[in-house]
Amino acid sequence: MKKYLLPLGAFAAAFLPAVAMAAEPVVGSSDLVQAAAAFDMKDIAVAIVMGFGAIGPAIGIGLIGGKATEAIGRNPEAAGKIQTAMILTVAFAEAVAIYALVVALIIKFV
């Protein structure tokens, strides 16, 4: 169970603020139903896309960094090769997050 707490926390950290920022404030309204009605389905979709689109690369980059550190610790002579491969792999993982951002922007503005 413990190994699922970090991804769940990262998802909450990425998803919940996005949903909160997507809401447009309802002036003069204290009713929760009216506040919930102010959400546009596109804004919720954008929040979901960015939440899920950020969680995968975040976990992947964390695993890449951790395994690269372990590999360098076991074989310090290969640090240059490991670091080069790590940076290239992190760039590919980050590209997935950029694709999620592009999809979120398409949903938001089209």
N, C-alpha and C positions, 0 to 999 in steps of 0.2 A: 504494500500500500504506500510506503514511503516514497518509492520511486515515481509515483504518479503525482505527488504533491507539487514538485517543481513545475512540470508542464501545466498543471491546473492553475497554479499561481501566476505563471507567465501569461496564460490565456486570460485570466481575470484582469491582469495589469494592462493587457493590450485591448481587450474587448470592452470592458466596462467604461473607461473614460471616453472611448469612441462613441458609445451609445449616449453617454451624457452630453457630449459636445454636439451630437447630431440633433438634439432637441432644440426647437425654437421656443423661447419662453412665451407663455400665454400671459398677456398683460391683464392684471386685475382678476386673475382666476386663482382660486384656492382649491378648486375641485380637482381631485386626482384624475377623474375621468376625462375632463377637458384637457388636462395636461398630457395625458396619454394619447388623446386624439390629435394633438399637435404634431406627433411624430409622423413623418412621411415614410412610407414603406421603402422608398429608395434610400433614405438616410439609414434605416436599420440594416438594409442590405449592404450598404457601404461599410458599416461598422462590423458586420459579420465577416465580410470579405477581408477586411484589414486585420481583424482579430485572428482568423484562421490562417491568413496569408503571412502573418508575422510569427506565429507560434512555431511553425515547421522550421523555417530558417534559424530562428533563435535557438531551438533545441539542437539543430544540426551544427551550427557554429560552435555551440558549447561543447558538443561531443568531439568535433574536429580539434578544437583547442586542447581539450583534455587528453585526447589520444596522442596528439603531437607532442605535448609536454611529457607524457609517459615514454614515448619513443625516444625523445632526445635524452631523457634521464637514463634510459637503458643503453643507448649508443650515442654518446656525445660527439663522436667523430663524424656522424652522419647528420649533424644538426643543419648544415646548409641545404642538403637535399630535402630533408624533412620540412624545413621552414618554407622552401620554395613550393613544395607540393601542398602544404597547408594553406599558404596564401592563395594559391590558385583555386583550391577547393572552397575556401571561404568566399571567394569572389563568385563562384558558381552558385553557392547557397544564397548569397545575398541577391543574386539576380532573380531568384524565385520571389523574394519579398518585393522586388521592384515590379515584377509582373503582377503581383497582387495589388500593388499601388496603382498600376495602370488600369487594371480591371475595375478597381474601386472608383477611379476618376471617370472612367467611361460610364459606369452605372450612375454616378452622381450627375454628370453633365449632359448625358444623351437621353 
